[in-house]
Amino acid sequence: MGQSVDHVDSNEHRVGRARSRGRAARQASRIDGAGQNAHLQTPFISRNIPTYDLLDEENLIKIEKAADTILAEIGIEFREDPETVELFRKAGGQVTDISADAWNIKFEPGMIRELLQTAPERFTQHARNPARSVEIGGDAMVFAPAYGSPFVMDMDKGRRYGTLDDFENFVKLAQSSPWLHHSGGTICEPTDIPVNKRHLDMVYAHIRYSDRPFLGSITAPERAADSIEMCRILFGAEFVDQNCVIMGNFNSTSPLVWDGISTQGIRAYAAAGQGSIHLPFLLGGAVCPVTMPGAVAQGLAESMVGCALTQLVRPGAPAILASFLSSMSLRSGSPTFGTPEPALGSLVMGQLARRLKLPLRCAGNFATSKLPDAQAMVQAMMSMMSAVQGGVNYVLHSAGFLDGLLSMSYEKFVMDTDLCGALHAYLKGLEINDDTLGLSSLREGGPGEHMFGTAHTLSHYETAYWDSELNDDQPFESWSEQGGDDAMIRANRRWKKILADYQAPHLAEDRDEALLDFMNRRKTEMKDAWY
């Protein structure tokens, strides 16, 4: 027999009251963007699911030996930084002069790994708001926005060069999302500011419009120094000397080259006790072997050498192993993102980083699509899941990446952050206990009875499932009657509302004035340079 009408009405009334209370709670919590998922919000993710180990011991050793062979027999070329060359020479590197400002250094097997033993397996990057500080390494996972695009795009204005207004907007969008943990770095290039001065405005934007950790400039040694000095103004010089408050994201020049701009910047960050990321940008068939195991071995060699340099400068300085693996359309020469082979490579990089006991930066929401469409999100999901399954610790490019990194998309930014929210739930895993097994819900009604009004349902319905801020899960008829908007249109409305509602976190007036004074002094000391 089914339930009586009175019993059904009673249950519906109970559910209705609970839903009403839930709506009020959700509306209150949506002030910070967490919505119904406020219980998932955290300054960084502590993964509660295992990593996926793709390769066995024998095959991991093959890749490590290949990397050792690269370092011992082919070597790494260093350019325009004799001080770095001298550091490696004193540590045992075999230096061969190539020209007046270029050297090849070969490293005996095991030498680089020995240098890396003083690098921390896990470290804290402090935020100006202590509640926003993040852990990087171990089981911790940090999501940060995309990085480096010269163009921005949205549905209203199309594709255009980025400006400082765009840069500040993306910092505000990142600050407003509970599903990112880090403000990132060069979210887009503010091309309306001179090249030699824009780093000051970018670092200030991160400080002024976010209270999360951030990345500094790396495009010239003096810009790296300015970034660190602004942090000394913000945090205090003594605190900065003893704690990581800023990081730099450094690219090698593949294949097998570290240029002087990068190595001088690495040394500047390491000498100040700050963090650095060491990233080969590998395009298969162009600057690395077309086969993924070869690309992984080369990337491992290049990144390990960058990390090792930090330990020669200041043992214990935070260093992040990194990998940016990309396939290519070998018919056209165009990079392709979100393909399966680099995703597999990212899984392997996770295993190699754990063997080295180094934090890892890898993968992200990559896409070559020119619109925030189905292609963009399919490619992004393929790549992002490799970071999640591979145990990546710092995920740059978690939001906004479009057009093969040439464009930063407003719409895709909020689509990606919504996905990051879902990944918070995924990485939380499952807790198995008497309550989550839910037998009380079955007992309360018995066979054939619905569970909408059971005590178990009412106690869990707000937190049982991740609730998207962007998806439309209504019946077709309701969706159609309301205009039939697709995800891009909803995302367009969403980012505009976030910016309209944005409120900057408090920044002490004296620190703000000191930062602005430093910026003004530095800008008056140099003429504008546009390249």
C-alpha positions as a printed Julia matrix, in Angstrom:
531×3 Matrix{Float64}:
  0.0    0.0     0.0
  1.13   3.57   -0.7
  1.15   6.44    1.73
 -2.06   8.16    2.82
 -2.8   11.6     1.37
 -2.39  13.14    4.81
  1.03  11.55    5.2
  2.17  12.74    1.75
  0.88  16.28    2.45
  2.7   16.27    5.77
  5.94  15.19    4.11
  5.57  17.74    1.35
  4.93  20.44    3.94
  8.07  19.45    5.82
 10.14  19.39    2.63
  8.64  22.74    1.57
  9.6   24.37    4.85
 13.08  22.88    4.63
 13.46  24.1     1.05
 12.36  27.57    2.11
 14.94  27.61    4.88
 17.48  26.22    2.42
 16.77  28.95   -0.12
 17.3   31.62    2.52
 20.55  30.02    3.6
 21.73  29.69    0.01
 20.9   33.31   -0.75
 22.89  34.41    2.28
 25.85  32.2     1.43
 25.87  33.27   -2.23
 27.24  36.61   -1.09
 30.66  34.96   -1.31
 29.75  32.77   -4.28
 29.76  29.47   -2.44
 26.01  28.97   -2.8
 24.69  25.67   -1.56
 28.28  24.36   -1.55
 29.56  26.51    1.31
 30.59  23.36    3.19
 33.11  22.63    0.44
 34.86  26.01    0.69
 38.44  25.82    1.91
 41.64  27.88    1.49
 43.17  24.94   -0.38
 42.12  21.38   -1.14
 43.35  18.46    0.94
 42.79  15.57   -1.43
 40.86  12.67   -0.01
 41.11  10.4    -3.04
 44.19   8.45   -4.15
 46.35   9.47   -7.07
 46.32   7.35  -10.2
 49.71   5.7   -10.73
 49.9    4.96  -14.44
 53.37   3.42  -14.71
 55.03   0.64  -12.74
 58.45   0.89  -11.12
 60.34  -0.51  -14.1
 58.95   2.07  -16.52
 59.4    4.98  -14.13
 63.08   4.04  -13.81
 63.37   4.03  -17.62
 62.14   7.63  -17.78
 64.41   8.71  -14.94
 67.4    7.09  -16.63
 66.52   8.84  -19.88
 66.48  12.17  -18.04
 69.86  11.34  -16.45
 71.23  10.48  -19.89
 70.08  13.83  -21.26
 71.8   15.65  -18.41
 75.01  13.58  -18.57
 75.52  13.16  -22.32
 73.72  16.06  -24.04
 73.71  18.64  -21.26
 71.86  21.88  -20.65
 72.8   25.15  -22.32
 72.94  28.29  -20.17
 72.98  31.77  -21.65
 73.98  35.23  -20.39
 74.34  34.35  -16.71
 77.92  33.45  -15.78
 77.07  33.5   -12.06
 74.65  30.59  -12.49
 77.27  28.73  -14.54
 79.82  29.24  -11.78
 77.4   27.91   -9.15
 76.9   24.7   -11.13
 80.63  24.43  -11.87
 81.46  24.57   -8.17
 78.78  21.96   -7.47
 80.42  19.53   -9.91
 78.89  20.35  -13.3
 81.13  19.85  -16.34
 81.17  23.23  -18.11
 82.05  23.7   -21.77
 82.26  27.2   -23.26
 80.13  27.64  -26.37
 80.62  31.38  -26.82
 81.33  34.44  -24.71
 77.86  34.27  -23.18
 76.77  30.65  -23.63
 77.86  27.47  -21.88
 76.92  23.8   -21.96
 76.87  22.01  -18.62
 76.71  18.24  -18.19
 75.73  16.64  -14.9
 76.77  13.23  -13.65
 73.81  10.9   -12.93
 72.46  11.58   -9.46
 74.08  15.01   -9.06
 70.91  17.04   -9.64
 68.81  14.72   -7.48
 71.29  15.13   -4.64
 71.02  18.93   -4.87
 67.23  18.66   -4.72
 67.25  16.91   -1.35
 67.22  20.23    0.51
 64.1   21.49   -1.33
 60.94  21.28    0.8
 58.39  18.6    -0.04
 55.62  20.92    1.14
 55.55  24.6     2.04
 53.18  27.44    2.89
 52.68  30.46    0.67
 51.36  33.14    2.98
 48.56  35.49    2.01
 48.05  38.97    3.46
 44.87  37.49    4.92
 46.23  34.58    6.98
 42.99  32.65    6.47
 43.79  32.57    2.74
 47.33  31.14    3.01
 47.85  27.96    0.97
 49.84  24.78    1.35
 51.71  23.57   -1.73
 52.91  19.96   -1.85
 51.93  16.63   -0.34
 48.17  16.06   -0.47
 47.42  19.79   -0.91
 46.0   21.12   -4.17
 45.74  24.79   -5.17
 43.75  26.23   -8.11
 44.88  29.5    -9.74
 43.66  31.41  -12.84
 45.18  31.12  -16.3
 48.36  33.04  -17.03
 49.98  35.01  -19.84
 47.34  35.74  -22.5
 47.91  38.88  -24.61
 44.25  38.95  -25.64
 40.98  38.92  -23.72
 37.51  38.13  -25.04
 33.87  38.24  -24.08
 30.56  37.89  -25.89
 29.96  41.67  -25.96
 33.27  43.08  -27.22
 34.87  40.06  -28.86
 38.62  39.44  -28.92
 40.92  42.35  -28.17
 44.22  43.18  -26.5
 44.1   43.04  -22.72
 44.24  46.22  -20.65
 44.86  47.0   -17.01
 41.09  47.23  -16.52
 40.77  43.66  -17.81
 43.6   42.52  -15.57
 41.94  44.04  -12.52
 38.6   42.53  -13.52
 40.07  39.04  -13.62
 41.75  39.53  -10.24
 38.33  40.53   -8.87
 36.64  37.52  -10.5
 39.25  35.22   -8.98
 38.91  36.81   -5.56
 35.13  36.41   -5.78
 35.26  32.7    -6.53
 35.4   30.34   -3.55
 36.72  27.63   -5.88
 40.05  29.29   -6.64
 42.66  29.52   -3.91
 45.33  31.72   -5.48
 45.22  35.03   -7.34
 47.69  33.86  -10.0
 50.11  36.11  -11.85
 49.94  37.63  -15.32
 46.27  36.76  -15.79
 46.36  38.75  -19.02
 48.85  41.23  -20.43
 47.84  44.85  -19.66
 49.07  46.11  -23.02
 48.06  49.72  -22.3
 50.88  49.97  -19.72
 54.56  50.17  -20.8
 56.29  46.77  -20.77
 58.94  47.88  -18.29
 56.37  49.25  -15.83
 53.34  47.01  -16.05
 54.73  44.52  -13.53
 54.23  47.15  -10.82
 50.57  47.61  -11.7
 49.99  43.85  -11.91
 51.52  43.07   -8.51
 49.65  46.01   -6.99
 46.35  44.77   -8.49
 46.85  41.38   -6.83
 47.59  43.08   -3.51
 44.8   45.67   -3.73
 41.95  43.6    -5.15
 42.69  40.21   -3.6
 43.78  38.96   -0.2
 45.04  35.64   -1.58
 48.59  34.57   -2.45
 49.91  35.63   -5.87
 52.78  35.35   -8.35
 55.28  38.11   -9.09
 57.05  39.29  -12.22
 59.73  37.2   -13.92
 60.34  39.06  -17.21
 63.54  40.8   -16.03
 65.7   40.49  -12.9
 64.89  44.04  -11.79
 61.16  43.33  -12.15
 61.54  40.24  -10.0
 63.34  42.39   -7.43
 60.54  44.99   -7.53
 57.94  42.28   -6.94
 59.78  41.02   -3.88
 60.3   44.54   -2.57
 56.57  45.27   -2.81
 56.0   42.18   -0.67
 58.48  43.5     1.89
 56.4   46.67    2.07
 53.2   44.63    2.43
 54.33  41.93    4.87
 57.44  43.42    6.48
 61.02  42.6     5.5
 61.68  40.24    8.41
 58.55  38.18    7.71
 59.42  37.91    4.01
 62.95  36.74    4.8
 61.57  33.84    6.86
 58.43  32.95    4.88
 57.29  32.41    1.31
 54.85  35.17    0.31
 55.39  35.33   -3.46
 56.45  32.99   -6.25
 57.79  33.35   -9.79
 56.78  31.18  -12.75
 59.92  30.58  -14.87
 60.06  28.95  -18.3
 63.06  27.16  -19.69
 63.74  27.7   -23.4
 63.19  24.22  -24.74
 64.88  22.18  -25.92
 67.45  22.09  -23.12
 68.2   25.8   -22.63
 67.95  28.04  -19.58
 68.36  31.7   -20.57
 69.88  34.36  -18.32
 66.64  36.29  -17.75
 65.06  33.18  -16.23
 68.06  32.02  -14.21
 68.74  35.49  -12.79
 65.11  35.7   -11.77
 65.23  32.25  -10.19
 68.26  33.33   -8.2
 66.55  36.54   -7.07
 63.5   34.7    -5.75
 65.59  31.96   -4.13
 67.98  34.41   -2.46
 64.97  36.11   -0.86
 63.62  32.73    0.32
 60.68  32.93   -2.07
 59.16  30.21   -4.23
 59.74  29.49   -7.9
 58.13  27.27  -10.52
 60.36  25.69  -13.18
 58.42  25.03  -16.33
 59.45  23.63  -19.71
 56.77  24.51  -22.33
 56.95  21.41  -24.49
 55.29  21.22  -27.91
 55.59  17.64  -29.13
 57.5   17.31  -32.38
 58.7   20.94  -32.23
 60.8   21.43  -29.08
 60.64  17.93  -27.6
 60.23  14.38  -28.89
 56.87  13.75  -30.5
 56.4   10.66  -28.31
 55.11  11.4   -24.83
 57.65   9.34  -22.8
 60.46  11.29  -24.47
 58.72  14.59  -23.78
 58.29  13.66  -20.12
 61.96  12.68  -19.78
 63.13  15.94  -21.35
 60.76  18.02  -19.25
 61.9   16.24  -16.1
 65.55  17.01  -16.9
 64.95  20.69  -17.63
 62.73  21.29  -14.61
 65.01  19.45  -12.17
 67.93  21.66  -13.19
 65.89  24.82  -12.57
 64.83  23.53   -9.16
 68.42  22.57   -8.32
 69.61  26.14   -9.0
 67.42  27.4    -6.16
 69.14  25.07   -3.72
 72.59  26.27   -4.79
 71.5   29.82   -4.0
 69.64  29.12   -0.76
 69.14  25.55    0.46
 65.55  25.08    1.56
 64.1   27.7    -0.8
 60.71  26.51   -2.11
 60.9   25.04   -5.61
 58.12  23.52   -7.7
 58.76  20.92  -10.38
 56.6   21.73  -13.39
 55.47  20.41  -16.73
 53.49  21.92  -19.61
 52.93  19.14  -22.12
 51.21  19.84  -25.41
 50.48  17.84  -28.5
 50.56  19.45  -31.95
 48.73  19.26  -35.23
 51.72  18.16  -37.23
 49.89  19.02  -40.46
 49.57  22.7   -39.54
 52.13  23.19  -36.76
 49.46  24.45  -34.36
 49.49  23.38  -30.7
 46.55  21.25  -29.61
 45.37  21.28  -26.01
 43.11  18.97  -24.06
 44.22  15.85  -25.91
 44.71  12.46  -24.24
 48.47  11.99  -24.68
 49.53  15.04  -22.6
 46.96  14.01  -20.0
 48.75  10.68  -19.68
 52.06  12.52  -19.47
 50.72  14.61  -16.6
 49.82  11.45  -14.7
 53.41  10.26  -15.08
 54.79  13.64  -13.99
 52.78  13.24  -10.8
 54.49   9.94  -10.08
 57.95  11.36  -10.83
 57.4   14.41   -8.62
 56.34  12.23   -5.7
 59.48  10.13   -6.14
 61.57  13.32   -6.02
 59.5   14.59   -3.06
 58.88  17.9    -4.82
 55.62  19.82   -5.29
 54.29  19.73   -8.86
 52.67  22.25  -11.17
 51.03  20.63  -14.19
 48.0   20.74  -16.53
 44.91  22.96  -16.11
 41.7   23.84  -17.96
 43.42  23.94  -21.37
 41.51  24.54  -24.62
 42.25  25.55  -28.2
 38.61  26.38  -28.92
 38.0   30.01  -29.89
 34.76  30.18  -27.92
 33.7   28.99  -24.46
 31.74  26.18  -26.11
 31.45  22.41  -25.91
 34.89  21.91  -27.47
 36.44  24.22  -24.89
 34.96  22.4   -21.93
 35.64  18.89  -23.29
 39.3   19.8   -23.82
 39.47  21.52  -20.44
 38.0   18.55  -18.63
 40.43  16.11  -20.27
 43.37  18.2   -19.14
 42.07  19.22  -15.72
 41.21  15.68  -14.71
 44.8   14.65  -15.39
 45.87  17.22  -12.79
 43.28  15.93  -10.33
 44.09  12.25  -10.88
 47.83  12.88  -11.14
 48.19  14.54   -7.75
 49.24  17.96   -9.03
 49.75  20.44   -6.2
 49.59  23.82   -7.95
 47.29  24.16  -10.94
 47.92  27.34  -12.87
 45.47  27.82  -15.79
 42.5   26.62  -13.72
 40.18  29.29  -15.16
 39.82  31.36  -18.31
 42.23  29.55  -20.69
 40.99  29.74  -24.3
 42.37  30.0   -27.83
 45.5   27.98  -27.01
 46.36  30.42  -24.17
 46.32  33.41  -26.52
 43.03  34.64  -25.08
 41.61  35.01  -21.59
 37.83  34.56  -21.7
 35.45  36.18  -19.25
 32.77  33.59  -19.94
 35.08  30.6   -19.76
 36.53  31.96  -16.52
 33.24  31.51  -14.68
 32.51  28.22  -16.46
 35.89  26.93  -15.3
 35.48  28.13  -11.72
 32.13  26.32  -11.61
 33.97  23.16  -12.68
 36.58  23.82   -9.97
 33.73  23.84   -7.47
 32.64  20.41   -8.66
 36.23  19.19   -8.27
 36.2   20.27   -4.62
 33.41  17.75   -4.1
 35.16  15.09   -6.21
 38.45  15.44   -4.33
 36.65  15.23   -1.0
 35.91  11.58   -1.73
 33.44   9.48    0.22
 33.14   9.03    3.97
 31.67   5.64    4.88
 29.9    5.4     8.23
 26.52   4.45    9.7
 25.07   7.85    8.84
 26.25   7.99    5.21
 25.07   4.42    4.58
 21.58   5.81    5.16
 19.85   2.73    6.54
 17.73   4.95    8.78
 16.18   6.5     5.68
 15.13   3.08    4.4
 13.82   2.01    7.8
 11.72   5.13    8.33
  9.47   4.63    5.34
 10.04   1.02    4.47
  9.77  -0.67    1.06
  7.94   1.25   -1.66
  7.94   4.62    0.17
  9.7    7.74   -1.06
 12.35   9.37    1.11
 11.77  13.09    0.5
 10.6   13.68    4.05
 12.75  11.29    6.03
 14.93  12.68    8.8
 18.03  11.48    6.96
 17.1   13.32    3.74
 16.2   16.5     5.59
 19.51  16.48    7.47
 21.6   15.99    4.34
 19.78  17.46    1.36
 21.66  20.78    1.42
 25.09  19.16    1.37
 24.57  15.77   -0.27
 25.31  16.95   -3.82
 27.38  19.68   -5.39
 25.08  22.41   -6.69
 26.22  24.3    -9.8
 25.96  28.07   -9.81
 25.85  28.06  -13.62
 24.15  24.95  -14.96
 20.51  24.87  -16.01
 18.98  21.64  -14.72
 15.31  22.59  -15.17
 12.89  20.61  -17.32
 13.05  21.48  -21.01
  9.72  23.32  -20.92
 10.79  25.63  -18.08
 14.14  26.32  -19.72
 12.47  27.1   -23.05
  9.85  29.39  -21.52
 12.59  31.37  -19.8
 14.4   32.09  -23.06
 16.37  28.93  -23.74
 19.71  30.48  -22.77
 22.82  28.37  -23.31
 25.83  28.14  -20.99
 27.71  31.0   -22.68
 24.82  33.42  -22.18
 24.43  32.38  -18.55
 28.19  32.77  -18.03
 28.07  36.24  -19.59
 25.43  37.32  -17.1
 27.3   35.65  -14.27
 30.66  37.44  -14.64
 28.93  40.8   -14.99
 26.97  40.23  -11.79
 30.11  39.13   -9.93
 31.93  42.32  -10.92
 28.89  44.46  -10.08
 28.74  42.9    -6.59
 32.51  42.88   -5.98
 33.89  44.55   -2.87
 37.64  44.88   -2.35
 39.11  43.28    0.77
 40.46  45.7     3.34
 44.03  46.91    2.87
 45.67  49.0     5.56
 45.93  52.6     4.39
 49.58  53.03    5.38
 50.59  49.89    3.43
 48.6   51.06    0.43
 50.24  54.48    0.48
 53.71  52.95    0.82
 53.09  50.64   -2.13
 51.82  53.47   -4.32
 54.8   55.61   -3.35
 57.21  52.82   -4.27
 55.48  52.3    -7.62
 55.54  56.0    -8.44
 59.23  56.3    -7.57
 60.14  53.27   -9.68
 58.12  54.51  -12.65
 59.77  57.96  -12.58
 63.2   56.32  -12.58
 62.76  54.84  -16.06
 61.48  55.91  -19.44
 58.53  54.08  -20.96
 59.51  51.02  -22.99
 56.9   49.32  -25.17
 58.89  46.22  -26.11
